[in-house]
Amino acid sequence: MTEICLTRNATSLLRDVEHAYAVGEKVAGLKPVFSQGAIDPFRVFRSHRVIANDIVEGEDAVWREQLDLLLGALSALHIGGLQAEGAEIWRDPEGQFVWELLCHPAVIAYYERHYPFAPPLLLRAAGDRRLPDTYRSQWQAELEQEGFDAAYRQFLHLNARFISNDVIGYFIELLDDFYVFDTHIDEFRRVLEQPARLGGWLTRPDRWQLLEGMASFYEFALDLDQYLAALEFPMLRGHVWLHFAYWFGNGGARMEEVALWLQNAVAHAAEDESIDGAELGEALARLRAPQRYPLVLIEQAAEVLGPWLEIERSGRAIERRLSIALKRSGSLFGPPKSALRSPLNQAG
C-alpha cells in the first residue's frame, strides 16, 4: 500500500486510522486527475445536477468515489485530533499533494457548492492556522480528557459500518440523485407511496437492495442519534455531526428536501416491527437540526464554516435556525460562559 504518512508524528491510534482508511492509495488514485494535462478536474468533479440526464461513469465515477473517501478519511483524522497542535503535516512532501488537492478550485467547488461537506473547511483552516483560539482550546481540552479515545473509537466503528455496508451505499447514492439499478429517487418515492406498484418494480434485478438499504439507513440513524445524545464531549459531538450531516439534510437545498422526505417516509419503515416509527421520526428530526448536536462547535467556528452555512437555500435555512439559537446563547462567534450548560447544548 502507498503510505502518505500524515500521521507519522501523531498517536498510534491515528496512525491506525490512516492505515485503515488507506489514505495513500486514495491519493495515488487521484494523482492522474491533477498531473495529466489532458484531464480537466472541473469536468471530473462537476455537479451532476446541472445538466439534465448527466451520467457520471467510467474513470470519472472512480475518481469521484476516491475523492469522497479521501475527504471522509481526512475528516475522521481531524475528528481524532490530527491537527489539534498545529502540526505541519501538509508541509512535508508526503502531505503536500493532499494539501494542494484540498485547495484546488475544482475540489473546493465540489465540497463547498456541488455537494456541501463542511469538514474540509475545518481542515483548511487548521492548516492555515485560521481556527479560532476558543475552538482550538476547547478541542485540545477534550482530546486530553479521559474517555475521549473510547468515544472516538465508537465513532470509527459507526463510520466503518456506514461506508462498508453495500446496501446503505446504494441507498445514499439514490438519495444523492443518481440512478441506481435503473431507479431514480422520484420513482422510488412513488413506489413507496403506491404499494400496488411494488411487485412490478421488484421484478427488476437488485432493486430489493434499495429497500434493504433504506431500512439499514434508518437503523444507522437511530444508532447515530443515540451515540450523539450520549456523548459528553461537545466538540467531538459537533465534529461527528458535521461528518454525517450531508445525508441528514445539511448538504444544500436538494439534500434538505430529501431529508424531509426521509422523515415523512418513516411510516414505511415502521411496518418493520423492529423499528419504532415515532422514535425514528424524532431521531431524524434531531439529526437534521444544526442547533441540536453541533451548536457548540458551530458557535466556535461559524466564520470558518461560512461557505457551508451560506450554501443555497439549505444554508440560509441553517442560518435562520442558528440565528435563533445563537441569539439565545449570546453571540455568533463565541459562546458565553454558560453555553455548555444551555439546554440548547444538551444532547439527549
Buried (B, 14 or more C-beta within 10 A) or exposed (E): EEBBBBBBBBBEBBBEBBEEBBBBBBBBBBEEBBEEEEBEBEEBBBBBBEEEEEEBEEEBEBBBBBBBBBBBBBBBBBBBBBBBEEBEBBEBEBBEBBBEBBBBEBBBBBBBBBBBBBBBBBBBBBBEEBBBEBBBEBBEEBBEEEEBBEBBEBBBEBBEBBBEBEBBBBBBBBBBBBEBBEBEBEBBBEBBEEEEEEEEBBEEEEBEBBBBBBBBBBBBBBBBBEBBBEBEBBBBBBBBBBBBBBBBBBBBBBBBEBBBBBBEBBEBBBEEEEBBBEBBBBBBBBBBBBBBBBBBBBBBBBBBBEBBBBBBEBBEBBBEBBEEBBEEBBEBEBBEEEBEEBEBBEBE
